[in-house]
Amino acid sequence: MNARNSETVIFVVSDSLGETAELVARAAGSQFDGGRVDIRRVPYVSHVSDIEAIFQEALKYNSVITYTIVIRELKEAIMRLSQEYEIPCVDLLGPTMEAVTMVTGMQPRMETGLLRKMDDDYFRRVEAIEFAVKYDDGKDARGLIQADIVLIGVSRTSKTPVCMYLGHKKIKAANMPLVPEVAPPRELFEIPA
């Protein structure tokens, strides 16, 4: 085994985005006061060569590899390399899927990316977030009429974060600041009640 750097690194490996696994790794890493634990997410892993490259990088540190992989070939490569390089690996998804199979009798679909599927809901959410950015802080008053909701208020009253939150809920939100020396745009008065 190669000489390792003293830095502790948790590699988060996923055949999808890996956000959920990263949260678990961060929660685990936060429990250790003795030193900083670095988290490195490696999303969209699709080839055994990707796994091999991750292990080569992991050899440089005091590493733990966590993973949410459903592709059998990749899981097998992780287990094999874990033993070969003596790097601890934790399957964050497999045991839970096995338990659900045991109590339901159903087999998992074994498809990547099902949690964050790009369906109509996803595209409506993205559209609403882009809308909130485009029509933030009165940048373009034409958006007020197209909005599902318009927030009006003086500066520094959290209109932008609320619009972004609403965007995540698929609601097209625009906001307009009220400034004493500036007349509101006419579009504000054309919004249907």
Summary of the structure (lengths in Angstrom):
residues: 193
radius of gyration: 23.8
end to end distance: 70.3
largest distance: 71.3
contacts: 531
relative contact order: 0.12
helix: 44%
strand: 17%
